[in-house]
Amino acid sequence: TGLLTLTAPAVAEVTVTGAWLRILPPMVKTTAAYMDILSTAPDRLISASSPVAERVEMHESKMVDGVMNMAPVGAVEVAKNQRLSFSPQGLHFMVIGLKQNLRSGESYPLTLHFEQAGQVVLSVRAAR
């Protein structure tokens, strides 16, 4: 008789640092969120959501022929032990259709949805 050993795939441990939401004038209903993400295993960030917005999309800013362009991106690969930065001039989260005004210094929930690690719920501080 043979012995069968099953091993579960490694689930990534995800760490998020430096998370913040940009405060814009109250009449503006779209803003951006930024952060650094580190994972102990390869994973894919497939989406994000927040109860304070209608939707959250991942976008990337790129310089094309001397003009800054921004476009939505699908899932983002997260390499093992390599920081993935969401910053004002690169990948970032567009927080669209704000349901309330953001206040400087207050924190708001944002959930990251990973293929392997599942949901990671953050508290993101609003700042100018």
Contact map, one row per residue, 1 for C-alpha under 8 A:
11100000000000000000000000000000000000000000000000000000000000000000000000000000000000000000000000000000000000000000000000000000
11110000000000000000000000000000000000000000000000000000000000000000000000000000000000000000000000000000000000000000000000000000
11111000000000000000000000000000000000000000000000000000000000000000000000000000000000000000000000000000000000000000000000000000
01111100000000000000000000000000000000000000000000000000000000000000000000000000000000000000000000000000000000000000000000000000
00111110000000000000000000000000000000000000000000000000000000000000000000000000000000000000000000000000000000000000000000000000
00011111000000000000000000000000000000000000000000000000000000000000000000000000000000000000000000000000000000000000000000000000
00001111100000000000000000000000000000000000000000000000000000000000000000000000000000000000000000000000000000000000000000000000
00000111110000000000000000000000000000000000000000000000000000000000000000000000000000000000000000000000000000000000000000000000
00000011111000000000000000000000000000000000000000000000000000000000000000000000000000000000000000000000000000000000000000000000
00000001111100000000000000000000000000001000000000000000000000000000000000000000000000000000000000000000000000000000000000000000
00000000111110000000000000000000000000001000000000000000000000000000000000000000000000000000000000000000000000000001100000000000
00000000011111000000000000000000000000111110000000000000000000000000000000000000000000000000000000000000000000000001100000000000
00000000001111100000000000000000000000111000000000000000000000000000000000000000000000000000000000000000000000000000100000000000
00000000000111110000000000000000000011110000000000000000000000000000000000000000000000000000000000000000000000000000100100000000
00000000000011111000000000000000000011100000000000000000000000000000000000000000000000000000000000000000000000000000000000000000
00000000000001111110000000000000001111000000000000000000000000000000000000000000000000000000000000000000000000000000000000000000
00000000000000111110000000000000001110000000000000000000000000000000000000000000000000000000000000000000000000000000000000000000
00000000000000011111000000000000011100000000000000000000000000000000000000000000000000000000000000000000000000000000000000000000
00000000000000011111100000000000111100000000000000000000000000000000000000000000000000000000000000000000000000000000000000111000
00000000000000000111110000000000111000000000000000000000000000000000000000000000000000000000000000000000000000000000000000011110
00000000000000000011111000000011110000000000000000000000000000000000000000000000000000000000000000000000000000000000000000011110
00000000000000000001111100000011100000000000000000000000000000000000000000000000000000000000000000000000000000000000000000000111
00000000000000000000111110000010000000000000000000000000000000000000000000000000000000000000000000000111000000000000000000000111
00000000000000000000011111010010000000000000000000000000000000000000000000000000000000000000000000000000000000000000000000000001
00000000000000000000001111110000000000000000000000000000000000000000000000000000000000000000000000000000000000000000000000000000
00000000000000000000000111111000000000000000000000000000000000000000000000000000000000000000000000001100000000000000000000000000
00000000000000000000000011111000000000000000000000000000000000000000000000000000000000000000000000000000000000000000000000000000
00000000000000000000000111111110000000000000000000000000000000000000000000000000000000000000000000000000000000000000000000000000
00000000000000000000000001111110000000000000000000000000000000000000000000000000000000000000000111100000000000000000000000000000
00000000000000000000000000011111000000000000000000000000000000000000000000000000000000000000011111000000000000000000000000000000
00000000000000000000111100011111100000000000000000000000000000000000000000000000000000000000011100000000000000000000000000000000
00000000000000000000110000000111110000000000000000000000000000000000000000000000000000000001111000000000000000000000000000000000
00000000000000000011110000000011111000000000000000000000000000000000000000000000000001000001111000000000000000000000000000000000
00000000000000000111100000000001111100000000000000000000000000000000000000000000000011110001100000000000000000000000000000000000
00000000000000011111000000000000111110000000000000000000000000000000000000000000000011100000000000000000000000000000000000000000
00000000000000011110000000000000011111000000000000000000000000000000000000000000001111000000000000000000000000000000000000000000
00000000000001111000000000000000001111100000000000000000000000000000000000000000001110000000000000000000000000000000000000000000
00000000000001110000000000000000000111110000000000000000000000000000000000000101111100000000000000000000000000000000000000000000
00000000000111100000000000000000000011111110000000000000000000000000000000000111111000000000000000000000000000000000000000000000
00000000000111000000000000000000000001111100000000000000000000000000000000000001100000000000000000000000000000000000000000000000
00000000011110000000000000000000000000111110000000000000000000000000000000000011100000000000000000000000000000000000000000000000
00000000000100000000000000000000000000111111000000000000000000000000000000001111000000000000000000000000000000000000000000000000
00000000000100000000000000000000000000101111100000000000000000000000000000001111000000000000000000000000000000000111100000000000
00000000000000000000000000000000000000000111110000000000000000000000000000111100000000000000000000000000000000000111000000000000
00000000000000000000000000000000000000000011111000000000000000000000000000111100000000000000000000000000000000011110000000000000
00000000000000000000000000000000000000000001111100000000000000000000000001110000000000000000000000000000000000011110000000000000
00000000000000000000000000000000000000000000111110000001110000000000000001100000000000000000000000000000000000011100000000000000
00000000000000000000000000000000000000000000011111000001110000000000000000000000000000000000000000000000000001111000000000000000
00000000000000000000000000000000000000000000001111101011000000000000000000000000000000000000000000000000000001110000000000000000
00000000000000000000000000000000000000000000000111111111000000000000000000000000000000000000000000000000000011100000000000000000
00000000000000000000000000000000000000000000000011111100000000000000000000000000000000000000000000000000000011000000000000000000
00000000000000000000000000000000000000000000000001111100000000000000000000000000000000000000000001110000000110000000000000000000
00000000000000000000000000000000000000000000000011111111000000000000000000000000000000000000001111100000000000000000000000000000
00000000000000000000000000000000000000000000000001111111000000000000000000000000000000000000001111100000000000000000000000000000
00000000000000000000000000000000000000000000000011001111100000000000000000000000000000000000001110000000000000000000000000000000
00000000000000000000000000000000000000000000001111001111110000000000000000000000000000000000111100000000000000000000000000000000
00000000000000000000000000000000000000000000001100000011111000000000000110000000000000000000111100000000000000000000000000000000
00000000000000000000000000000000000000000000001100000001111100000000000111000000000000000011110000000000000000000000000000000000
00000000000000000000000000000000000000000000000000000000111110000000011110000000000000000011110000000000000000000000000000000000
00000000000000000000000000000000000000000000000000000000011111000000011110000000000000001111000000000000000000000000000000000000
00000000000000000000000000000000000000000000000000000000001111100001111000000000000000001110000000000000000000000000000000000000
00000000000000000000000000000000000000000000000000000000000111110001110000000000000000001100000000000000000000000000000000000000
00000000000000000000000000000000000000000000000000000000000011111111100000000000000000000000000000000000000000000000000000000000
00000000000000000000000000000000000000000000000000000000000001111111100000000000000000000000000000000000000000000000000000000000
00000000000000000000000000000000000000000000000000000000000000111110000000000000000000000000000000000000000000000000000000000000
00000000000000000000000000000000000000000000000000000000000000111111000000000000000000000000000000000000000000000000000000000000
00000000000000000000000000000000000000000000000000000000000000111111100000000000000000000000000000000000000000000000000000000000
00000000000000000000000000000000000000000000000000000000000011110111110000000000000000000000000000000000000000000000000000000000
00000000000000000000000000000000000000000000000000000000000011110011111000000000000000000000000000000000000000000000000000000000
00000000000000000000000000000000000000000000000000000000001111000001111100000000000000000000000000000000000000000000000000000000
00000000000000000000000000000000000000000000000000000000001110000000111110000000000000000000000000000000000000000000000000000000
00000000000000000000000000000000000000000000000000000000111100000000011111000000000000000000000000000000000000000000000000000000
00000000000000000000000000000000000000000000000000000000111100000000001111110000000000000000000000000000000000000000000000000000
00000000000000000000000000000000000000000000011000000000010000000000000111110000000000000000000000000000000000000000000000000000
00000000000000000000000000000000000000000001111000000000000000000000000011111000000000000000000000000000000000000000000000000000
00000000000000000000000000000000000000000001110000000000000000000000000011111100000000000000000000000000000000000000000000000000
00000000000000000000000000000000000000000111100000000000000000000000000000111110000000000000000000000000000000000000000000000000
00000000000000000000000000000000000001100111100000000000000000000000000000011111010100000000000000000000000000000000000000000000
00000000000000000000000000000000000000101110000000000000000000000000000000001111111100000000000000000000000000000000000000000000
00000000000000000000000000000000000001111110000000000000000000000000000000000111110000000000000000000000000000000000000000000000
00000000000000000000000000000000000001111000000000000000000000000000000000000011111000000000000000000000000000000000000000000000
00000000000000000000000000000000000001100000000000000000000000000000000000000111111100000000000000000000000000000000000000000000
00000000000000000000000000000000000111100000000000000000000000000000000000000010111110000000000000000000000000000000000000000000
00000000000000000000000000000000000111000000000000000000000000000000000000000110011111000000000000000000000000000000000000000000
00000000000000000000000000000000011110000000000000000000000000000000000000000000001111100010000000000000000000000000000000000000
00000000000000000000000000000000111100000000000000000000000000000000000000000000000111110111100000000000000000000000000000000000
00000000000000000000000000000000011000000000000000000000000000000000000000000000000011111111000000000000000000000000000000000000
00000000000000000000000000000000010000000000000000000000000000000000000000000000000001111111000000000000000000000000000000000000
00000000000000000000000000000000000000000000000000000000000111000000000000000000000000111110000000000000000000000000000000000000
00000000000000000000000000000000000000000000000000000000000111000000000000000000000001111111000000000000000000000000000000000000
00000000000000000000000000000000000000000000000000000000011110000000000000000000000011111111100000000000000000000000000000000000
00000000000000000000000000000001110000000000000000000000011100000000000000000000000001110111110000000000000000000000000000000000
00000000000000000000000000000001110000000000000000000001111000000000000000000000000001000011111000000000000000000000000000000000
00000000000000000000000000000111100000000000000000000001111000000000000000000000000000000001111100000000000000000000000000000000
00000000000000000000000000000111100000000000000000001111100000000000000000000000000000000000111111000000000000000000000000000000
00000000000000000000000000001110000000000000000000001111100000000000000000000000000000000000011111000000000000000000000000000000
00000000000000000000000000001100000000000000000000001110000000000000000000000000000000000000001111100000000000000000000000000000
00000000000000000000000000001100000000000000000000011100000000000000000000000000000000000000001111111000000000000000000000000000
00000000000000000000000000001000000000000000000000011100000000000000000000000000000000000000000011111000000000000000000000000000
00000000000000000000000000000000000000000000000000010000000000000000000000000000000000000000000001111100000000000000000000000000
00000000000000000000000001000000000000000000000000000000000000000000000000000000000000000000000001111110000000000000000000000000
00000000000000000000001001000000000000000000000000000000000000000000000000000000000000000000000000011111010000000000000000000100
00000000000000000000001000000000000000000000000000000000000000000000000000000000000000000000000000001111110000000000000000000110
00000000000000000000001000000000000000000000000000000000000000000000000000000000000000000000000000000111110000000000000000001111
00000000000000000000000000000000000000000000000000000000000000000000000000000000000000000000000000000011111000000000000000001110
00000000000000000000000000000000000000000000000000000000000000000000000000000000000000000000000000000111111100000000000000001100
00000000000000000000000000000000000000000000000000000000000000000000000000000000000000000000000000000000111110000000000000111100
00000000000000000000000000000000000000000000000000010000000000000000000000000000000000000000000000000000011111000000000000111100
00000000000000000000000000000000000000000000000001110000000000000000000000000000000000000000000000000000001111100000000011110000
00000000000000000000000000000000000000000000000111100000000000000000000000000000000000000000000000000000000111110000000011110000
00000000000000000000000000000000000000000000000111000000000000000000000000000000000000000000000000000000000011111000001111000000
00000000000000000000000000000000000000000000111110000000000000000000000000000000000000000000000000000000000001111100001111000000
00000000000000000000000000000000000000000000111100000000000000000000000000000000000000000000000000000000000000111110111100000000
00000000000000000000000000000000000000000011111000000000000000000000000000000000000000000000000000000000000000011111111100000000
00000000000000000000000000000000000000000011110000000000000000000000000000000000000000000000000000000000000000001111110000000000
00000000001100000000000000000000000000000011000000000000000000000000000000000000000000000000000000000000000000000111110000000000
00000000001111000000000000000000000000000010000000000000000000000000000000000000000000000000000000000000000000001111111100000000
00000000000000000000000000000000000000000000000000000000000000000000000000000000000000000000000000000000000000001111111100000000
00000000000000000000000000000000000000000000000000000000000000000000000000000000000000000000000000000000000000111100111110000000
00000000000001000000000000000000000000000000000000000000000000000000000000000000000000000000000000000000000000111100111111000000
00000000000000000000000000000000000000000000000000000000000000000000000000000000000000000000000000000000000011110000001111100000
00000000000000000000000000000000000000000000000000000000000000000000000000000000000000000000000000000000000011110000000111110000
00000000000000000010000000000000000000000000000000000000000000000000000000000000000000000000000000000000001111000000000011111000
00000000000000000011100000000000000000000000000000000000000000000000000000000000000000000000000000000000001111000000000001111100
00000000000000000011100000000000000000000000000000000000000000000000000000000000000000000000000000000001111100000000000000111110
00000000000000000001111000000000000000000000000000000000000000000000000000000000000000000000000000000111111100000000000000011111
00000000000000000001111000000000000000000000000000000000000000000000000000000000000000000000000000000011100000000000000000001111
00000000000000000000011100000000000000000000000000000000000000000000000000000000000000000000000000000001000000000000000000000111
